[in-house]
Amino acid sequence: MPRNKSFVESEILNKALDLFWEQGYHATSIQDLVNHLGINRASIYDTWGDKHGLYLETLKQYRRYASSHLLEKLRSEKSAREVIRDFLRDIVSDSAGDQAKKGCYLSNSASELAKCDQEVKDLFTDNRKKMEAVLNELIKEGQESGEFSTSHSSESYARFVFNTAGGMRLLAKGSISESELDDIVNIALSALT
């Protein structure tokens, strides 16, 4: 008879995500996970197959959170320009509050593993394409309303905004002030008009 799980998977995923985010995939051992998560190895293997399976699920969990956060902004009554500004300003705010300088979990994962792990590479690529598609629709809306320039295609601007966001998260891992990041936001917004 199978045993019932004595833990909530989403809570364990969040704890595992925090540990992987802090230490990276390679520096996190199964024993680190057992100690940090408060569950035994058998539970990890039974639920996620192995450390890699658990790691992939944390990436998916992170994507769900990030996507829902952006979709929440899109469903607001704000203009396309305000949504893009808020999207980039959230990075500034998150970075200012990130004392550990962890950066973006998905980007960190791609930097560490995309070259040697096809599943991580595919997740990162899929995330980029989906984010760019959302930004594209938003920018297209802004172009139609006259908020944004039509000097470039909405697709090109979407790639630019996504790349700007990624660059800001990377810069925030080092030593950069909130006002310096604000400068990037302001210049990015001016590039769209």
Backbone bond lengths (Angstrom), bond angles and torsions (degrees), N, CA, C in turn:
res aa  C-N    CA-C-N  psi(-1)  N-CA   C-N-CA  omega(-1)  CA-C   N-CA-C  phi
1 M - - - 1.440 - - 1.533 109.35 -
2 P 1.364 118.16 127.21 1.453 120.27 -178.87 1.530 111.51 -67.32
3 R 1.328 113.95 145.40 1.471 119.02 179.32 1.518 109.79 -82.81
4 N 1.316 115.89 147.67 1.458 120.99 174.67 1.514 109.11 -77.75
5 K 1.318 115.64 144.58 1.465 120.12 177.67 1.518 108.80 -72.62
6 S 1.315 114.77 138.44 1.462 119.58 179.13 1.523 111.03 -103.08
7 F 1.337 115.84 25.01 1.458 120.13 179.61 1.521 109.41 -145.18
8 V 1.319 115.03 160.77 1.456 121.58 177.59 1.532 106.98 -97.31
9 E 1.322 116.36 120.01 1.467 120.98 -173.74 1.521 112.89 -55.92
10 S 1.324 117.76 -44.07 1.473 119.65 -177.15 1.530 111.20 -63.59
11 E 1.322 117.61 -35.08 1.471 120.65 178.16 1.530 110.65 -68.36
12 I 1.322 116.08 -41.64 1.463 120.57 178.42 1.528 110.03 -65.94
13 L 1.344 116.59 -40.41 1.461 119.72 177.94 1.529 110.86 -60.50
14 N 1.319 116.67 -42.14 1.469 119.81 178.68 1.522 111.52 -63.10
15 K 1.321 117.27 -40.74 1.469 120.54 177.77 1.525 111.12 -65.93
16 A 1.336 116.12 -42.12 1.467 120.33 179.19 1.522 110.05 -65.24
17 L 1.323 116.40 -41.51 1.459 120.98 177.91 1.535 109.82 -57.13
18 D 1.323 116.70 -46.78 1.472 120.57 179.61 1.524 111.52 -58.39
19 L 1.330 116.21 -43.04 1.466 119.57 -178.49 1.531 111.28 -69.09
20 F 1.324 117.09 -47.12 1.470 119.87 177.82 1.527 110.78 -61.22
21 W 1.320 116.32 -39.05 1.467 121.10 -179.02 1.519 110.84 -64.52
22 E 1.310 115.63 -39.22 1.466 120.09 -179.45 1.524 112.16 -73.54
23 Q 1.332 117.16 -41.72 1.464 120.94 -171.57 1.527 114.44 -103.64
24 G 1.329 117.63 -23.87 1.455 121.13 -171.94 1.524 109.93 91.22
25 Y 1.325 115.37 163.74 1.465 120.49 -176.92 1.530 112.06 -66.74
26 H 1.322 116.51 -52.49 1.464 119.93 -174.18 1.525 113.19 -66.28
27 A 1.320 116.84 -32.25 1.473 120.03 -177.41 1.528 112.27 -82.56
28 T 1.324 117.67 -4.49 1.469 121.26 -179.84 1.522 109.65 -102.98
29 S 1.320 115.55 117.57 1.468 120.30 179.79 1.527 110.24 -92.57
30 I 1.314 115.23 166.10 1.460 120.08 174.71 1.529 109.52 -58.90
31 Q 1.331 117.30 -39.60 1.465 119.79 179.60 1.528 111.16 -64.85
32 D 1.328 117.29 -37.19 1.471 120.45 174.48 1.525 109.72 -58.33
33 L 1.330 115.81 -44.22 1.466 120.24 -179.44 1.521 111.34 -64.74
34 V 1.334 117.13 -45.00 1.466 121.11 178.11 1.526 109.80 -56.71
35 N 1.330 116.43 -47.63 1.466 120.68 -178.61 1.530 111.91 -64.65
36 H 1.305 116.35 -43.98 1.465 121.46 -175.43 1.527 112.38 -74.74
37 L 1.319 116.84 -38.54 1.461 120.88 -174.61 1.525 113.23 -84.81
38 G 1.330 116.46 -22.65 1.458 119.77 -178.96 1.519 113.59 73.94
39 I 1.330 116.63 23.20 1.465 121.47 174.43 1.523 107.92 -126.20
40 N 1.328 116.21 162.20 1.465 118.33 -177.03 1.530 111.69 -87.62
41 R 1.318 114.29 168.13 1.471 120.66 -179.30 1.524 112.06 -57.01
42 A 1.327 115.53 -41.90 1.467 119.55 -177.98 1.526 110.78 -58.99
43 S 1.318 117.35 -37.68 1.469 120.72 178.91 1.524 111.06 -66.45
44 I 1.324 116.04 -38.92 1.468 119.77 177.30 1.528 109.48 -63.77
45 Y 1.328 116.62 -49.53 1.463 121.00 -178.14 1.525 111.83 -65.55
46 D 1.340 117.25 -41.19 1.468 120.64 -179.88 1.523 112.05 -65.74
47 T 1.321 116.63 -35.20 1.464 120.36 -174.56 1.519 112.65 -88.97
48 W 1.324 117.48 -42.60 1.470 120.31 -173.92 1.527 114.65 -119.11
49 G 1.303 118.20 -0.89 1.467 121.69 177.56 1.512 113.05 89.87
50 D 1.318 116.90 -50.69 1.462 121.95 179.74 1.526 108.79 -170.55
51 K 1.309 116.60 -175.79 1.463 121.71 -179.62 1.521 110.39 -59.08
52 H 1.322 117.49 -41.97 1.458 121.82 -178.37 1.532 110.97 -63.87
53 G 1.318 116.80 -42.59 1.467 120.71 177.83 1.520 111.53 -61.92
54 L 1.320 116.67 -41.37 1.461 121.78 176.78 1.528 109.89 -63.17
55 Y 1.316 115.87 -44.04 1.468 121.24 -179.70 1.528 110.84 -59.95
56 L 1.325 117.01 -46.45 1.463 120.43 179.36 1.523 111.30 -60.46
57 E 1.326 116.52 -38.85 1.467 119.78 178.43 1.523 111.40 -66.27
58 T 1.341 117.56 -33.88 1.470 118.96 177.27 1.524 110.38 -67.91
59 L 1.331 117.35 -35.76 1.465 120.34 176.68 1.532 110.67 -64.17
60 K 1.322 116.08 -41.60 1.468 120.29 178.45 1.529 110.61 -65.70
61 Q 1.325 116.47 -39.57 1.466 121.34 177.95 1.528 109.97 -61.68
62 Y 1.318 116.58 -44.30 1.465 121.72 179.42 1.532 110.22 -62.10
63 R 1.323 116.61 -43.71 1.469 121.20 178.71 1.517 111.19 -61.33
64 R 1.326 116.64 -43.19 1.471 119.78 179.28 1.524 110.16 -58.86
65 Y 1.318 116.29 -44.37 1.463 120.47 179.97 1.529 110.41 -63.89
66 A 1.320 117.76 -49.50 1.465 121.74 -177.68 1.525 111.08 -63.04
67 S 1.326 116.97 -41.22 1.462 120.74 179.58 1.523 111.08 -65.62
68 S 1.327 116.90 -43.77 1.467 119.31 -178.76 1.525 110.51 -65.58
69 H 1.322 116.43 -34.09 1.464 121.29 178.61 1.530 110.24 -64.40
70 L 1.323 117.75 -43.94 1.461 121.42 178.91 1.528 110.80 -69.46
71 L 1.329 117.13 -41.99 1.462 120.10 179.61 1.523 111.52 -62.06
72 E 1.321 116.52 -35.58 1.464 121.28 177.18 1.535 109.72 -59.86
73 K 1.319 116.09 -42.02 1.472 120.79 178.46 1.527 110.74 -66.17
74 L 1.325 116.68 -39.95 1.462 120.56 -178.22 1.521 112.25 -66.00
75 R 1.316 116.14 -30.37 1.461 120.43 -178.04 1.531 112.25 -81.18
76 S 1.310 116.70 -2.80 1.460 119.83 179.53 1.527 109.82 -75.66
77 E 1.300 116.43 174.22 1.455 122.29 179.81 1.531 112.02 -88.86
78 K 1.312 117.11 9.73 1.460 121.33 -176.43 1.528 111.10 -75.97
79 S 1.320 114.58 158.62 1.465 120.51 177.07 1.528 109.48 -73.35
80 A 1.320 115.99 165.59 1.469 121.01 179.15 1.523 110.65 -58.82
81 R 1.327 117.00 -41.81 1.469 121.36 179.17 1.535 111.24 -61.58
82 E 1.328 116.21 -42.71 1.470 120.04 179.71 1.529 111.44 -65.45
83 V 1.324 116.43 -38.50 1.471 119.97 179.65 1.531 110.06 -65.68
84 I 1.335 117.14 -45.45 1.475 120.70 178.37 1.535 109.63 -62.20
85 R 1.335 116.16 -45.12 1.469 120.05 178.41 1.530 110.54 -58.27
86 D 1.331 117.12 -47.09 1.468 120.84 -179.83 1.523 111.64 -63.82
87 F 1.329 116.00 -38.72 1.466 121.22 178.08 1.533 110.02 -58.90
88 L 1.313 116.74 -47.57 1.471 120.90 -179.93 1.531 111.51 -73.55
89 R 1.325 116.99 -37.53 1.471 120.39 178.82 1.531 111.00 -65.26
90 D 1.332 117.32 -32.86 1.471 119.91 176.54 1.520 110.85 -60.85
91 I 1.311 116.75 -34.37 1.467 120.41 177.60 1.523 109.67 -65.82
92 V 1.327 116.10 -41.13 1.468 120.63 177.55 1.532 109.63 -61.54
93 S 1.323 116.56 -47.60 1.467 121.15 -179.70 1.529 111.87 -63.39
94 D 1.334 115.35 -46.81 1.471 119.44 179.15 1.520 110.57 -59.73
95 S 1.317 116.36 -41.89 1.461 121.38 -178.02 1.518 111.29 -67.02
96 A 1.331 116.53 -39.05 1.470 120.71 179.37 1.528 110.49 -64.34
97 G 1.330 116.23 -33.66 1.463 120.32 -179.57 1.513 114.16 -88.98
98 D 1.322 117.88 -2.49 1.470 122.27 -176.37 1.533 109.88 -93.71
99 Q 1.315 115.80 81.05 1.461 120.35 -178.12 1.522 112.56 -63.68
100 A 1.320 116.70 -28.07 1.468 120.92 -179.24 1.528 112.13 -81.00
101 K 1.337 117.15 -7.66 1.473 122.56 179.20 1.536 111.14 56.23
102 K 1.335 115.34 48.53 1.460 120.14 -176.09 1.522 113.60 -78.51
103 G 1.317 118.28 -26.39 1.456 120.32 -179.04 1.521 112.01 73.65
104 C 1.318 116.28 -158.39 1.465 122.92 -179.76 1.529 109.44 -88.93
105 Y 1.302 116.07 125.33 1.469 121.30 -177.27 1.530 111.71 -58.97
106 L 1.317 116.18 -45.11 1.465 119.65 -177.78 1.527 111.34 -66.97
107 S 1.323 116.70 -41.68 1.472 120.00 177.83 1.522 111.18 -65.99
108 N 1.327 116.41 -40.65 1.470 119.89 176.65 1.522 110.29 -59.28
109 S 1.312 115.87 -42.68 1.467 120.87 -179.75 1.521 110.77 -63.58
110 A 1.331 115.80 -42.79 1.467 119.31 178.98 1.525 110.21 -63.93
111 S 1.326 116.96 -42.21 1.473 120.19 178.96 1.520 111.78 -61.21
112 E 1.324 115.80 -39.37 1.459 119.66 -177.10 1.529 112.53 -79.62
113 L 1.338 117.53 -37.08 1.466 118.71 -166.16 1.531 117.32 -125.17
114 A 1.325 118.98 -17.63 1.475 119.44 -171.26 1.520 113.56 -58.07
115 K 1.304 117.49 -31.45 1.461 120.07 -178.98 1.534 112.23 -68.81
116 C 1.341 116.20 -28.49 1.474 119.38 -175.42 1.532 113.67 -118.73
117 D 1.330 118.31 -0.83 1.461 121.08 -176.14 1.531 108.63 -132.17
118 Q 1.316 116.96 103.44 1.458 122.11 -175.20 1.525 112.04 -61.67
119 E 1.327 117.37 -36.77 1.467 119.12 -178.68 1.524 111.54 -65.58
120 V 1.316 117.09 -40.99 1.464 120.75 177.25 1.528 109.38 -66.31
121 K 1.311 116.31 -43.46 1.473 120.75 178.18 1.525 110.53 -58.90
122 D 1.333 117.10 -44.56 1.463 121.49 -179.74 1.527 111.22 -64.20
123 L 1.336 117.10 -41.87 1.467 120.54 177.83 1.520 111.05 -61.82
124 F 1.319 116.18 -44.46 1.459 120.85 -179.26 1.530 110.58 -64.47
125 T 1.330 116.64 -44.79 1.468 121.56 -179.96 1.517 111.00 -64.44
126 D 1.324 116.73 -43.73 1.457 121.09 178.68 1.530 110.44 -62.38
127 N 1.323 116.75 -41.28 1.458 120.62 178.30 1.530 110.40 -61.81
128 R 1.325 116.31 -45.30 1.471 120.17 179.53 1.527 110.69 -59.14
129 K 1.310 116.20 -46.97 1.463 119.95 -177.94 1.527 111.41 -63.30
130 K 1.323 117.00 -41.69 1.466 120.02 -179.55 1.524 111.43 -68.57
131 M 1.321 116.48 -42.20 1.467 119.87 178.38 1.526 110.03 -64.16
132 E 1.315 117.39 -43.27 1.460 120.28 178.80 1.523 111.14 -64.01
133 A 1.321 117.34 -35.54 1.473 120.24 178.41 1.528 110.35 -65.21
134 V 1.319 117.30 -42.52 1.465 121.32 177.82 1.525 110.16 -63.97
135 L 1.330 116.26 -47.06 1.461 120.73 179.18 1.524 110.67 -63.13
136 N 1.321 117.25 -38.15 1.456 122.19 178.25 1.528 111.28 -58.16
137 E 1.323 115.96 -47.90 1.467 119.81 -179.91 1.529 110.60 -63.03
138 L 1.296 116.08 -40.67 1.461 120.77 179.41 1.525 111.17 -65.04
139 I 1.311 116.59 -44.45 1.467 121.03 -179.63 1.531 110.49 -68.04
140 K 1.327 116.18 -38.50 1.465 119.92 176.50 1.536 109.90 -59.21
141 E 1.319 115.25 -42.73 1.466 120.48 176.83 1.537 110.16 -60.71
142 G 1.333 115.89 -43.42 1.464 120.62 178.30 1.516 112.59 -65.46
143 Q 1.321 117.87 -33.93 1.465 121.20 176.82 1.531 110.48 -68.84
144 E 1.327 115.46 -40.14 1.461 119.70 -179.75 1.527 111.65 -67.30
145 S 1.326 116.96 -32.38 1.471 120.24 -179.76 1.527 112.18 -86.46
146 G 1.333 116.88 -6.57 1.457 120.78 179.61 1.518 114.84 89.12
147 E 1.335 116.95 3.00 1.473 120.64 178.67 1.530 111.86 -71.79
148 F 1.329 115.93 -34.90 1.455 121.52 -175.94 1.524 110.69 -117.41
149 S 1.295 114.78 151.78 1.460 122.82 178.99 1.529 110.36 -67.86
150 T 1.303 114.72 154.35 1.468 120.43 172.99 1.533 109.95 -108.64
151 S 1.344 116.15 18.48 1.471 120.74 178.82 1.520 111.65 -61.60
152 H 1.335 116.00 -29.72 1.460 121.69 177.64 1.528 107.89 -128.94
153 S 1.299 116.19 162.68 1.467 120.36 179.44 1.530 109.93 -68.46
154 S 1.309 114.89 155.23 1.472 119.33 177.19 1.527 109.94 -61.00
155 E 1.325 117.97 -32.97 1.469 121.37 178.22 1.529 110.73 -63.88
156 S 1.344 116.41 -42.88 1.466 120.05 179.49 1.520 111.20 -64.48
157 Y 1.314 116.31 -43.21 1.470 119.86 177.71 1.534 111.00 -63.94
158 A 1.328 116.27 -38.38 1.474 119.86 179.52 1.528 110.31 -62.57
159 R 1.327 116.87 -43.50 1.476 119.86 177.00 1.522 110.29 -61.82
160 F 1.335 116.21 -40.89 1.458 121.57 179.14 1.536 110.92 -60.93
161 V 1.331 117.18 -46.99 1.473 120.63 -179.22 1.522 110.48 -65.47
162 F 1.331 116.99 -42.92 1.466 119.71 178.96 1.527 110.41 -62.52
163 N 1.319 116.81 -43.34 1.459 121.31 179.41 1.531 110.64 -65.03
164 T 1.321 117.10 -40.16 1.460 121.26 177.30 1.527 110.41 -60.58
165 A 1.321 116.00 -44.84 1.473 120.43 178.97 1.529 110.50 -60.51
166 G 1.321 116.87 -45.50 1.471 120.47 179.15 1.513 112.03 -63.64
167 G 1.322 115.98 -41.70 1.459 120.14 178.35 1.516 112.07 -63.40
168 M 1.324 116.52 -39.83 1.468 120.16 178.25 1.528 110.88 -63.04
169 R 1.331 116.19 -42.97 1.473 119.36 179.65 1.527 110.73 -63.86
170 L 1.317 116.48 -37.35 1.461 120.31 178.25 1.529 110.49 -67.70
171 L 1.320 117.07 -46.62 1.467 120.55 178.66 1.525 111.49 -59.44
172 A 1.318 116.42 -36.61 1.466 120.93 -177.74 1.526 112.54 -66.92
173 K 1.328 117.50 -15.74 1.460 119.91 176.51 1.527 110.83 -72.54
174 G 1.313 116.19 -19.37 1.457 121.22 178.22 1.513 109.84 -99.83
175 S 1.307 114.84 -144.13 1.455 120.53 -178.41 1.524 109.23 -109.53
176 I 1.321 115.74 101.31 1.460 121.52 177.68 1.519 107.45 -144.63
177 S 1.313 116.04 140.07 1.464 119.97 -176.43 1.522 110.98 -83.33
178 E 1.318 114.00 163.00 1.457 120.20 177.35 1.532 110.00 -62.54
179 S 1.312 117.26 -38.60 1.470 119.67 -179.47 1.531 111.16 -67.77
180 E 1.324 117.63 -34.21 1.469 119.99 176.25 1.531 110.65 -65.96
181 L 1.339 116.40 -39.84 1.467 119.48 176.33 1.527 110.33 -67.21
182 D 1.334 117.29 -37.21 1.466 120.65 176.29 1.522 111.03 -59.84
183 D 1.338 116.92 -38.03 1.470 120.46 176.89 1.529 110.60 -58.14
184 I 1.326 116.02 -42.06 1.470 120.60 -179.94 1.524 109.87 -62.98
185 V 1.335 116.61 -43.56 1.472 120.64 178.67 1.524 109.89 -59.59
186 N 1.322 116.76 -47.81 1.466 120.56 -177.66 1.527 112.16 -63.15
187 I 1.316 116.76 -40.68 1.470 119.83 178.97 1.524 110.53 -69.38
188 A 1.326 117.45 -38.72 1.467 120.32 177.79 1.515 110.18 -61.66
189 L 1.329 116.72 -44.49 1.471 119.76 179.52 1.530 110.94 -64.59
190 S 1.325 116.96 -38.79 1.470 118.72 179.47 1.527 111.00 -68.26
191 A 1.328 117.37 -29.10 1.466 120.66 178.81 1.532 111.61 -68.35
192 L 1.322 115.65 -24.32 1.469 120.17 -179.47 1.526 112.62 -82.59
193 T 1.334 117.19 -15.45 1.477 119.08 -173.27 1.521 112.29 -101.40
